[in-house]
Amino acid sequence: MAWIRTVKPKEADGPLKEEYDRAVERSGGVAEVLQLSSLHPTVLRHWVQLYETVLLGPSPLTRAERELVATVVSLENDCHY
């Protein structure tokens, strides 16, 4: 597995801390997948916006159906997210 330098939540400040704080509000913590973009807070913000658009934006699928697709894909990829 590759090693990627990240900024842990307790070390974050400025725009990164703001992104981490929003993550805590959304889900109660900062997932490791979000920390992968921690060296580039602007990229992280855009990544989160894309995720929110895909999950919450207009779609012929319901939110539950989109969550189910994400769950099945994660299971197929042997990923706990």
Secondary structure, DSSP 8 states (H G I E B T S, - for coil): --------GGG--HHHHHHHHHHHHHHSS--HHHHTTTT-HHHHHHHHHHHHHHHHSS-SS-HHHHHHHHHHHHHHTT---
